[in-house]
Amino acid sequence: MLSVIATLVLFILIAGGSMFIHELGHFLAARLTGMRVEEFAIGRGPTLWSWKRGDTRYLLKPFPIGAYVKIYGEENRTKAQGSFSEKSIPARLLVVIAGVVMNFLLAIVVMYVVLIVRDFRYSGIPYYEGYDAWFGNQDVISAYNVTALGVVEDSPSDEAGLTAPFEILSVSGESIESVEELREELSGFKGKDVTLSVRDLDEKTGEAVGNVEEVGVTVSDEGTIGVELAPDVQVVQISYEGAEKPLSGVLHSLNMTQANFFILGRLISQSVAEQSVAPVAETVAGPVGLYAIVDLVRQYGGLIGLLDFIALLNLGLALIQVIPFPALDGSHVVLLGIEAVRRKPVSEKVQNVMFTVGMVLLLVFAAAIAVKDVVQFWF
């Protein structure tokens, strides 16, 4: 029960805090450009407490997920002084993009801390052929140590007393980093004895348990030891050196943004080719999925794992918000662009219909993702 509460508190702080930072950006930009902010609410639901300072009423609400800012003249256009619609296009554009900028700035700061602790090396970006990071030195490595998922009965590994799952770290002193390296190493010991450095893995989590053990195994005449191996999963490792280190928070945030767009493009292409939304939907997580991820990171990632997740979440929020879909910040940017070209705004009626339809579609999509997350993480 305590672990559930701990995860819930962390989830609220991380997810709610990231959305609060986003809305804080809109608020600060509105104040900077002379717009009147009518409300700045923390949380959702009925108002628990409110106070007014200047033109702004600050609200505290019971459900601590996110925040919102209500700017005078944003929903109902008016040319009155201090309204959103009265300001110039550059001023309105600044307010619109300020939330994304704040998420990105938070990611930069947090990512810099993560990189310092990790000696300016970062691994874990899924590898797709054709991906090339903008900054840093890139290597493609295996995501996990070579892992045995099963042991064949009466095989050399079975006779040596090995039980799956376990990871194979070396063969007779030679470090092993991929399935291919293991096969090549064993092929040189056909019919001979070798010493394997192995470590047991937890069946549920895959985490290493216990100490590394040295186990003697006789390799078969075919060069095998009788284990079922997990397939190699390749990831990108990026390292920053020299003059890149002081700027690594910025550079890596840009690299991760590039990777997000690259991977999203690949998944969309795959969905089009397969005529199915599954490739994209399977990689998207809603609040339920994020809660499950926070729980895993809390248990196994430590403080740096949580910081890494915060940075990635904020970059993800920024990426989502720049999509030009009605009700997201990206759509406001498009509408301002249309207004700049036409020299007059899109009609208020058309804009309201767009945003209403967009919000309904987003809610339907969020509900579908929530169902998918429940099935994926708990069944």
C-alpha positions in Angstrom: 0.0 0.0 0.0 2.8 2.4 0.9 4.5 1.7 -2.5 1.2 2.6 -4.3 1.0 5.9 -2.3 4.6 6.7 -3.0 4.2 6.1 -6.8 1.0 8.1 -6.8 2.6 11.1 -5.0 5.6 11.0 -7.4 3.3 10.7 -10.4 1.3 13.8 -9.3 4.4 15.8 -8.6 6.1 14.9 -11.9 3.1 15.0 -14.3 1.3 17.8 -12.5 4.5 19.8 -12.1 5.4 19.4 -15.8 1.9 20.7 -16.8 2.2 23.5 -14.3 5.5 24.6 -15.7 3.9 24.7 -19.2 1.0 26.9 -18.0 3.4 29.1 -16.0 5.2 29.9 -19.3 1.9 31.1 -20.8 1.2 33.2 -17.7 4.6 34.9 -17.6 4.6 35.6 -21.3 1.1 37.1 -21.0 2.2 39.4 -18.2 5.3 40.3 -20.0 3.4 41.4 -23.1 0.8 43.4 -21.1 -2.1 41.0 -21.4 -4.6 40.8 -18.5 -4.6 37.3 -17.0 -8.0 36.8 -15.4 -7.2 33.4 -13.8 -4.3 31.2 -13.0 -5.5 27.9 -11.5 -3.4 25.2 -9.9 -5.1 21.8 -10.2 -8.5 20.9 -11.6 -12.0 20.6 -10.3 -14.0 22.9 -8.0 -12.2 25.8 -6.3 -11.0 25.1 -2.8 -9.4 28.5 -2.2 -8.8 31.7 -4.3 -7.3 35.1 -3.8 -6.9 38.1 -6.1 -3.9 40.1 -6.7 -4.1 42.9 -9.3 -6.2 41.8 -12.2 -5.5 38.1 -11.6 -7.5 35.6 -9.5 -5.3 32.7 -8.3 -7.2 29.5 -7.7 -6.3 26.3 -5.9 -8.2 23.2 -6.9 -8.4 19.7 -5.4 -7.1 17.5 -8.2 -3.4 18.3 -8.5 -3.0 17.4 -12.2 -1.8 20.4 -14.2 -3.0 24.0 -14.2 -4.6 26.5 -16.6 -4.4 30.2 -17.5 -7.3 32.3 -18.6 -6.3 35.3 -20.6 -8.7 38.2 -21.2 -9.9 38.2 -24.8 -8.5 34.8 -25.7 -11.8 33.0 -25.9 -14.2 35.9 -26.7 -12.4 38.4 -28.9 -12.3 42.0 -27.9 -10.1 45.0 -28.8 -10.2 46.3 -25.2 -6.8 47.2 -23.7 -5.0 44.3 -22.2 -6.9 41.6 -24.2 -5.2 38.8 -26.0 -6.8 39.6 -29.4 -5.8 43.3 -29.1 -2.1 42.5 -29.1 0.2 42.1 -32.1 0.8 38.8 -33.8 4.4 38.5 -32.4 3.1 39.2 -28.8 0.4 36.5 -29.2 2.9 34.1 -30.7 5.2 34.6 -27.8 2.4 33.7 -25.4 1.4 30.7 -27.4 4.9 29.2 -27.6 6.0 30.1 -24.0 4.6 26.9 -22.5 6.6 24.7 -24.9 9.7 26.9 -24.2 9.3 26.4 -20.5 9.0 22.6 -20.8 12.1 22.6 -23.0 14.1 24.8 -20.5 13.2 22.5 -17.7 14.3 19.5 -19.7 17.7 21.2 -20.5 18.4 21.8 -16.8 17.4 18.4 -15.6 19.2 16.6 -18.5 22.4 18.5 -17.7 22.3 17.0 -14.1 21.7 13.6 -15.5 24.6 13.8 -17.9 27.0 15.1 -15.2 26.2 12.0 -13.1 26.5 9.7 -16.1 29.9 11.1 -17.1 28.3 12.9 -20.1 27.2 9.6 -21.7 23.6 8.7 -22.5 22.3 5.4 -23.8 18.7 4.2 -24.3 17.6 5.8 -27.5 16.0 3.0 -29.6 18.1 2.5 -32.7 16.5 2.9 -36.1 18.6 2.6 -39.3 19.2 6.0 -40.7 19.2 7.8 -37.4 22.2 10.0 -36.8 22.3 12.3 -33.8 22.9 16.0 -34.5 25.5 16.4 -31.7 28.0 14.3 -29.7 29.6 11.0 -30.6 27.2 8.2 -31.5 27.7 4.5 -31.0 25.2 1.6 -31.4 25.3 -0.8 -28.5 23.2 -3.6 -27.0 20.6 -2.4 -24.6 21.1 -5.4 -22.3 23.7 -8.0 -21.5 23.3 -11.3 -23.3 20.4 -13.0 -21.6 19.5 -16.7 -21.5 15.7 -17.1 -21.2 15.7 -20.9 -21.1 18.0 -23.9 -20.7 17.7 -27.0 -22.9 17.2 -30.2 -21.0 20.4 -32.4 -20.8 22.4 -29.7 -22.5 25.9 -28.5 -21.3 24.3 -25.6 -19.5 21.7 -27.9 -17.8 24.5 -30.3 -16.8 26.4 -27.3 -15.3 23.4 -26.5 -13.1 22.4 -23.2 -14.8 18.8 -22.1 -14.5 17.2 -19.4 -16.6 16.9 -16.5 -16.7 20.5 -15.3 -16.3 22.9 -13.0 -18.1 26.2 -14.1 -19.6 28.9 -11.5 -19.0 32.0 -13.2 -20.3 33.4 -16.5 -21.7 36.8 -17.5 -20.2 37.6 -13.9 -19.4 36.5 -12.5 -22.8 33.8 -9.9 -22.3 30.5 -10.6 -24.2 28.3 -7.7 -25.3 26.1 -9.3 -27.9 24.6 -12.6 -29.0 26.8 -12.6 -32.1 29.9 -12.1 -29.9 28.8 -15.1 -27.7 28.4 -17.4 -30.7 31.7 -16.3 -32.2 33.5 -16.9 -28.9 31.9 -20.3 -28.3 32.7 -21.4 -31.9 36.4 -21.3 -30.9 35.9 -23.8 -28.0 34.0 -26.6 -29.7 34.2 -29.7 -27.5 36.2 -27.8 -24.9 35.6 -26.5 -21.4 35.0 -22.8 -20.8 34.2 -20.6 -17.8 31.1 -18.5 -18.0 30.6 -15.4 -15.9 26.9 -15.3 -15.2 24.4 -13.5 -13.0 20.8 -14.5 -12.2 17.9 -12.3 -13.3 14.6 -11.7 -11.6 11.9 -13.6 -13.6 9.4 -10.7 -13.4 11.5 -7.5 -13.7 14.6 -8.8 -15.5 16.7 -7.0 -12.9 20.0 -8.6 -11.9 20.0 -10.4 -8.6 22.8 -11.8 -6.6 26.5 -11.8 -7.4 28.4 -12.7 -10.6 29.3 -16.4 -10.5 31.9 -18.4 -12.5 30.5 -21.6 -13.9 32.4 -24.3 -15.9 30.6 -25.5 -19.0 31.7 -27.9 -21.8 30.9 -26.5 -25.2 29.2 -29.0 -27.6 30.9 -30.1 -30.8 28.5 -27.7 -32.6 29.8 -24.7 -30.6 26.6 -24.4 -28.4 25.9 -24.6 -24.7 22.1 -25.3 -24.9 20.5 -22.0 -24.0 17.6 -20.0 -25.5 18.9 -16.4 -25.9 16.9 -13.2 -25.9 17.3 -11.3 -29.2 19.7 -8.4 -29.2 18.1 -5.0 -28.7 20.2 -2.2 -30.1 20.2 1.3 -28.7 22.1 4.5 -29.4 24.7 5.7 -27.0 25.8 9.4 -27.2 28.8 10.9 -25.5 29.7 14.5 -25.2 33.4 15.6 -25.0 35.5 18.8 -24.7 33.6 22.0 -25.5 30.3 20.1 -25.8 30.2 19.3 -22.1 29.1 22.8 -20.8 26.3 22.8 -23.5 25.4 19.1 -23.2 22.0 19.8 -21.5 21.0 21.9 -24.6 22.6 19.6 -27.1 21.2 16.5 -25.7 17.7 18.0 -25.4 18.0 18.8 -29.1 19.2 15.3 -29.9 16.2 13.8 -28.0 13.8 16.1 -29.8 15.3 15.0 -33.1 15.1 11.4 -32.1 11.4 11.8 -31.1 10.5 13.3 -34.4 12.6 10.7 -36.3 11.0 7.8 -34.4 7.5 9.2 -34.7 8.0 9.6 -38.5 9.1 6.0 -38.8 6.1 4.8 -36.8 3.7 6.8 -38.8 5.2 5.5 -42.1 4.9 2.0 -40.7 1.2 2.6 -39.7 0.5 3.9 -43.2 2.2 0.9 -44.8 0.4 -1.6 -42.6 -2.9 0.4 -42.8 -3.1 0.2 -39.0 -2.7 2.6 -36.1 -1.1 -0.1 -33.9 2.6 0.9 -34.5 1.9 4.4 -33.2 -0.7 3.6 -30.6 1.5 0.9 -29.0 4.2 3.4 -28.3 2.0 6.2 -26.8 1.2 6.3 -23.1 -1.5 8.2 -21.3 -1.8 8.9 -17.6 -2.3 5.2 -16.7 0.8 4.3 -18.7 2.8 7.1 -17.2 1.8 6.0 -13.7 3.1 2.5 -14.5 6.4 3.9 -15.9 6.8 6.1 -12.8 6.3 3.0 -10.6 9.0 1.1 -12.5 11.5 4.0 -12.4 10.8 4.6 -8.7 11.7 0.9 -8.0 14.7 0.5 -10.2 15.8 3.8 -11.7 16.8 5.7 -8.5 16.9 9.5 -8.3 18.8 9.8 -11.6 16.3 7.6 -13.4 13.5 9.8 -12.1 15.3 13.0 -13.3 15.8 11.4 -16.7 12.1 10.6 -16.9 11.2 14.2 -15.9 13.4 15.5 -18.7 12.0 13.1 -21.3 8.4 13.8 -20.2 8.9 17.5 -20.6 10.4 17.0 -24.1 7.5 14.8 -24.9 4.9 17.3 -23.7 6.7 20.0 -25.8 6.6 17.7 -28.9 2.9 17.0 -28.4 2.0 20.6 -28.0 3.7 21.8 -31.2 1.6 19.4 -33.3 -0.8 21.6 -35.3 -3.9 19.8 -34.0 -6.9 21.9 -32.9 -6.8 22.7 -29.1 -3.0 22.2 -29.0 -0.5 25.1 -29.1 0.7 24.2 -32.5 -2.8 24.9 -34.0 -2.7 28.4 -32.5 0.7 29.0 -34.2 -0.9 27.9 -37.6 -3.9 30.2 -37.0 -1.6 33.2 -36.3 0.3 32.3 -39.5 -2.9 32.3 -41.5 -3.8 35.7 -39.9 -0.5 37.2 -40.8 -0.9 36.1 -44.5 -4.6 37.1 -44.8 -4.2 40.2 -42.6 -7.3 39.2 -40.7 -8.0 36.4 -38.2 -9.9 33.2 -38.9 -13.5 33.8 -37.9 -14.3 33.2 -34.2 -17.0 30.8 -35.1 -14.8 28.6 -37.2 -12.1 28.7 -34.6 -14.5 27.7 -31.8 -15.8 24.8 -33.9 -12.3 23.6 -34.7 -11.2 23.7 -31.0 -14.4 22.0 -29.8 -14.1 19.1 -32.3 -10.3 18.9 -31.5 -11.0 18.7 -27.8 -13.6 15.9 -28.3 -11.2 13.9 -30.5 -8.4 14.3 -28.0 -10.6 13.1 -25.1 -11.7 10.1 -27.2 -8.1 9.4 -28.1 -7.0 9.7 -24.4 -9.8 7.3 -23.3 -8.6 4.8 -25.9 -5.0 5.1 -24.8 -6.1 4.7 -21.2 -7.8 1.4 -22.0 -4.8 0.2 -23.9 -2.5 1.1 -21.0 -4.6 -0.8 -18.5 -4.5 -3.9 -20.7 -0.7 -3.5 -21.5 0.5 -2.9 -17.9 -1.9 -4.8 -15.7 -3.2 -7.7 -17.8 
